[in-house]
Amino acid sequence: MAQLKWFDVEIVSSGSNQLPPSGLVELSLEDVSLADAPSVSIAKLQLRCGGVMPINMQLPFDMSQISPAHSYALAARIQAGDTLLYINTQAHFVEPNTALTAQRVTVDKVQDIEICVQPPREGNDRMD
């Protein structure tokens, strides 16, 4: 039998707070226990909203899917169509047993995220 609990989550931006009218907000509870494997989604909620942040959401989940030995994190992303606009770039670990405490997840605008790419080096270690 399902044992429903929920997280009250406020999604805030580290920069711009403006969302397009077609913004799709996705909030999920992820099992992040396995270091060398993708996380497993325990609960997911999608909401279409525009305007300004913060965005307040309530994410329900089933406690019967929670293992005390595992680690969990909240993940948030905001898209417009197929374009990713915002994503949380730092893990937001949570303890599902304390789900009644409010959580604040910070998302970063994708174009503001610094990506470091090294150009290929000349010489012997070129790949052709």
C-alpha positions in Angstrom: 0.0 0.0 0.0 1.3 3.5 -0.9 2.6 5.6 2.0 2.5 9.1 0.4 4.7 11.9 1.7 5.7 15.1 -0.1 8.3 17.7 -0.4 7.3 21.4 -0.4 9.9 22.8 -2.9 10.7 26.4 -3.8 12.7 26.7 -7.1 14.8 29.8 -7.3 17.2 31.1 -9.9 20.8 32.2 -9.2 20.4 34.9 -11.8 17.5 35.9 -14.1 14.0 35.1 -12.7 12.1 35.4 -15.9 10.4 32.4 -17.5 8.8 32.3 -21.0 5.0 31.7 -21.1 5.6 28.1 -22.4 8.1 27.2 -19.6 7.9 23.5 -18.5 9.2 23.0 -15.0 10.2 19.4 -14.0 11.0 18.5 -10.4 12.0 15.0 -9.4 13.2 13.0 -6.5 16.2 10.9 -7.6 17.9 7.9 -6.0 21.6 8.8 -6.4 23.1 5.9 -4.5 25.1 4.4 -7.3 28.1 6.5 -8.1 28.9 5.0 -11.5 25.3 4.7 -12.7 22.5 7.1 -13.7 20.2 8.2 -11.0 16.8 6.5 -10.7 13.7 8.7 -10.6 11.4 7.9 -7.6 8.9 10.7 -8.3 8.5 13.3 -11.0 6.2 16.3 -11.4 5.9 18.6 -14.5 4.2 21.9 -14.5 3.8 24.4 -17.3 4.2 27.9 -16.0 5.5 31.3 -17.1 6.3 34.5 -15.4 8.9 34.9 -12.7 10.5 32.7 -10.1 10.4 31.5 -7.4 8.2 28.6 -8.3 6.5 26.7 -5.5 5.7 23.0 -6.0 4.6 20.0 -3.9 6.3 16.8 -5.0 4.5 13.7 -3.7 6.3 10.4 -3.5 5.7 6.9 -2.1 7.7 6.1 1.0 7.5 2.3 0.2 10.0 3.0 -2.7 12.5 4.6 -0.3 15.4 2.5 1.1 17.0 3.8 4.3 20.4 2.7 3.0 20.2 4.9 -0.2 20.9 8.5 -0.9 18.4 10.9 -2.5 18.4 14.3 -4.2 16.0 16.7 -5.7 16.5 17.7 -9.3 14.9 20.6 -11.2 15.0 21.7 -14.8 13.1 24.2 -16.8 12.6 24.0 -20.6 10.9 25.9 -23.4 10.1 23.4 -26.1 13.2 21.3 -26.7 15.5 24.0 -25.2 16.9 23.6 -21.7 16.8 27.0 -20.0 17.6 26.3 -16.3 19.0 23.3 -14.4 20.3 22.7 -10.9 24.0 22.3 -11.2 24.7 21.3 -7.6 23.2 18.3 -5.9 20.4 19.0 -3.5 20.5 16.0 -1.1 17.4 15.3 0.9 16.3 12.8 3.6 12.8 11.5 2.6 12.0 10.7 6.2 12.0 14.5 6.9 9.9 15.3 3.8 7.7 17.8 5.7 10.5 20.4 5.8 10.5 22.9 3.0 13.3 22.7 0.5 14.9 25.4 -1.8 16.5 24.2 -5.0 18.6 26.8 -7.0 18.7 26.5 -10.7 21.2 28.2 -13.0 20.5 29.6 -16.4 22.1 27.3 -19.0 23.8 30.0 -21.0 25.4 31.3 -17.8 27.0 27.9 -17.0 30.7 28.0 -17.9 31.8 25.1 -20.0 35.5 24.3 -20.2 36.5 22.7 -23.4 40.1 22.2 -24.4 41.0 22.5 -28.1 42.8 19.4 -29.6 46.6 19.6 -29.2 48.9 19.5 -32.2 51.3 16.6 -32.4 51.4 12.9 -31.5 48.2 12.7 -29.5 45.9 13.7 -32.3 43.0 11.4 -33.2 42.3 11.0 -36.9 
